[in-house]
Every structure is written in structure tokens, then in C-alpha cells.
Amino acid sequence: MTRSHAATLTLATVAALLSPLSALTAAAADRSAPPAAGASRGQPAPAAHADPAAIPAAVPAAIPADNAAAHAAANASPIYGVTLPEGYRQWQLVAPALEGEPLNELRTVVGNPIAIEAYRRGQLPFPDGAVLVKLAWKYTRSADFASALVPAHATTVQVMVKDAKKYAASGGWGYGRFIDGKPADLAQHQTCFACHAARVKDRDYVFTRLAP
Ligand code: HEC
């Protein structure tokens, strides 16, 4: 009984997410050509991708000092030089999201302590040092309960790092999109700021609100 009760809650949650988000996600989806191309490669990720430990840290400690800079550069996003922050899988939840056609993804935005504190206080703009990470997965029907949608393979991990001076040209945020731990190409990074600026400039370029 406990199990089926839990599954029912999952169904209700997904249903509740679907309606209010569909307008926003439909609007975002039609402009998301580069992420769609990267996200819908259609290849199931190797099992290792599901393992948080498999996500490379920005600069693994084992890298000798003289190689560290080159390694960091290779793992940094074009334009912004943003890397995957260490430990983000342990960060606190800002909000989940369900992205409709054509991407069809489950998403979760998490924030580091500086970002979460700013959210709680309603502080805008976000202070320097705030970092937001959006994780995304394709979804599939649960093998255990038909109406539950559960994560399939991971698609992209996206990062926004606040540094008002360093990123003054892009609203104070540096952007990074990572696929299998590697930064996406230059063209994809040319789209980030424009879309965020066009729609949510008044909220310091951040779409996601703290989930109730
Ligand atoms: C076509 C519009 C669009 C483009 C282009 C875009 N984003 Fe976003 N981004 C969104 C929307 C809409 C959300 C919130 C909904 C969601 O969860 O997808 C979002 C959310 C985010 C978030 C979570 C914080 C927030 O603002 O809610 C991060 C981090 C992020 N995007 C990074 C990026 C990066 C990095 C790029 C470029 C590689 C990028 N975005 C390009 C529309 C866009």
C-alpha cells in the first residue's frame, strides 16, 4: 500500500507540473535548436553517466600543477570560461521543471548556498558568487508504475555564475553548457544571454523561481 500511495503522488505531481509549465516551455522550446541538437542524439548514455561520481570536477586534484591550467581551459565554456562546479549534485533544490515538446525533458535547478540564500531573501540582483545549475534528463515511463515518468539518460548540465564585474557584458552572469561533462560549442554559448535577457531581465536574467 505504501508503495502504490507513493506512486500516486508522483502521478499527481507530474500532472500538476504539466499545465502551468506548458506555455513557458513551449515558448522556450521553439528557440532551443542548439540544445535540441545536442540533447536529442538519441543514444542512451552508458550507465556510468548516471553516476554523479562520473561527472568530472573542474580540475581534478590529481592533475599536476603545470597541466592544470590547460586542463581547466579544455573543460571551460567558450566565451565565458565557466567550468562545472564541484559538488553541485549535493546543492539545494530551487525548482524542478517539465519541458514539453520537442525537447521532452525533466529538469532540476539547484543553487549553491549564496544563490539559495538570495532566493530566500528575494535578493535581486543575485550577489557575486551565486551559482545556478540546471540538470536535464530525457524521461521515460516507470517500469514499476505506468503513469509515472522517471529520468532516462542525462542530456545537458547548464551553469550560470554570477560575477558582476567579470561578466558585465552579459548581465553579470557567465554561462556554460556541458554535455557528458564537456563544454558545448561556441555557437551554443552565443545564444544563452540573448534568450535570458529577452525574457527575464527584470529578474536578474533568471527564469526559475524558488518552488513553493
Ligand atoms: C531559447 C531560450 C533560452 C536559451 C537560448 C538558453 N536558455 Fe537557459 N533557460 C531558459 C528557460 C526558459 C529556463 C527556465 C526553464 C527551464 O527549466 O528550462 C532556463 C534556465 C536556465 C538555467 C537555470 C536558471 C534560470 O535562469 O532559471 C540555467 C543555469 C541556464 N538556463 C543556462 C543556460 C545556458 C548556459 C545557456 C546557453 C548555453 C542557456 N541557458 C540558453 C531559456 C533559455
Residues whose N, C-alpha, C, O or C-beta is under 5 A from the ligand:
A	BS01	HEC	A28 R31 S32 A97 R107 V109 L132 V133 K134 Q158 V159 M160 Y175 G176 R177 Q188 H189 T191 C192 C195 Y205 V206 F207 T208
